[in-house]
Structures are given as C-alpha cells and as structure tokens.
C-alpha cells in the first residue's frame, strides 16, 4: 500500500486578476507530540542536560532570530547574500538553467526567489517543517506571473530526507543556504549530504550550499554573543517555551546565555548556565542544577574550505566549486554529479 500523504491545492489570483495560479502542498510530516515532549524531558533530566534547537522557535523565538541576523556582529547571513549577489551570474553559468529547484528549509522563500531570474527554474519546490510558512511563501510567489511551477513539501528532514512525494524526474538543483548544515554533527552532515546525492539521479543535478568558515575565536564569539543581548534573549526564551510545553518552572532570571567557539571541536556552542543552585520541576521529577551547570542548546560547526570540499566528495559529488567573500569568512559551494549519474 502506498504511504498516505495529505495533499492540498491552492489557487491564487495574479495581480491583474486576469488569471489564477495554483500550487499544491504535500504534507508527509509525522509528528508524535508525546514522543517529542518525552525526548525533551529526557534531555533535561540527563546528567549533561540539553534542549534540542528546534525548541528555540516559538513565535517570540522566531522574531528574535530575525533580529539576530541584523546585529552588527552576526555576519553569516549578510556575507552569504553578498557572495550570491557578487557571483550570481558566474554561479548560474556553472549550474545551468531550466532545472527543478528544491529549496531545503525554504522559510519565506526570499533567498530562492532571487535566483529565479538567472537560473530560470522549470519548477520550484519549497521544503519546510512549517506548513504555514510554506503556504504563505508559495502564495506570495504565485502572485508573480514570472514564477515557475510551484509546489511544497512539509517534512522534517533533520534525520531522513525524502523528496520523492513531490520531486519530478528531472535535473534538479538542491538549495541549502544559511550554513544550516553546521547544526549537524560532522558524521550527520555527511549522511545528510549523501541523502541529497542519492536524489541527484539525472545528469545536471547538484547542490548549491552555504557554509560558515573557520576564523578567529573573537569574531565567532561575538557573532553568537552580541553586545545588545539579542542572542542571549533568543537562547533564554527557550526556557519560557519549555515551560509552556512541559509545565516546567524555569525562571530566566536564574540563567545566563553562554555562546562561544570551541576551537578543538571546530564549532560554536550555545548553553544556558545557572547563576546559582536551582531546582526545576520536570513533570514528576525535580532536576537540581549546581551553580555554573549548563544546559546545551545548540552546536554550529564551522568548516575550512578544504574540509567541506572533502565532505562533498565523500558524499559522492564531483568537482565542487567554491566562491568566497574577500575576507574568506563564508563559503558557497556548488557540487554536481558525474555525467554517468
């Protein structure tokens, strides 16, 4: 029996009201709310406590993240955008036109939309965990008469990437900007890249990806612990979200943000650190935190160009091509496949 997917169709009038554009959204997301909360509880009660990064993103957390990218210290978003703008035509000439464009973690689809004029995709697929975000983005794009065919896929690809419910048999460009792959452990990043490669079955397929570069600790520390305290508020807000979800009694005044570069591991780490001894109710248990004890909330791995190039090759891609800003703060790679698939 074929797997059950929820498919919804949507119609959007074009600006001149002369015609309508349609798009479909396929939802394969299988969220088990109880399992999610049970995992959150286990993380808090573990000897080395942790909260998964997905719990950053309630409504306030999402707003604070959007503010982080505007802080002077947080360079990745604007640096990647500058690389795309400077080298857009060159990158497009390497990739080629007329391909199916699959946008992983599409969000508002603004980054992808900027490529439409140069890449002229035959089709655009927004892949996101949030159906509301994908629906709003696709509705906006559908109002543009120059947009390609549109579709959406709602899924959680953090462990398994499967775009077969919506992908068509065509040369495909996968797009994964924003250094999001840095949130994976290196072995997980390799597995994820291998999954993308497995979907690149036809000649001309490939991956356009942005990844933050290694650099001096001071700049990385500042990027994740800005002077205004926006990143601190973003991290601390996680405790308020956990209170709502799990009924815990965290008081954010008892905690402080810690964001720093761990050079030995090649990653930024984000933690929440207890100011003093704290006891927190976690469902039927009480978790005692000693002064200075931390809850680990996120990793963000940084890669030297040669490191990430090797990862792409190990995943099965060929001849990765690199573009960087003048300061070599950020890496943009396009990696294709051999002509024999």
Buried (B, 14 or more C-beta within 10 A) or exposed (E): EEEEBEEEEBEBEBEEEEEEBEBBBBBBBEEEEEEBBEEBBEBBBEEEBBBBBBBBBBEBBBEBBEBBBEBEBBBBBBBBBBBBEEBBEEBBEBBBEEBBBBBBBBBBBEBBBBBBEBBBBBBBBBBBBBBEBBBBBBBBBBEBEEBBBBBBBBBBBBEEBBBEBBBEEBBBBBBBBBBBBBBBEBEBBBBBBBBBBEBBBBEBBBBBBBBBBBBEEEEBBBBBBBEEEBBBBBBBBBBBBBBEBBEBEBEBEBBBBBBBBEEEEBBBBBBBBBEEEBEBBBBEEEBEBEEEBBBBBBBBBBBBBEBBBBBBBEBBBEBBBEBBBEEEBBBBBBBBBEEEE
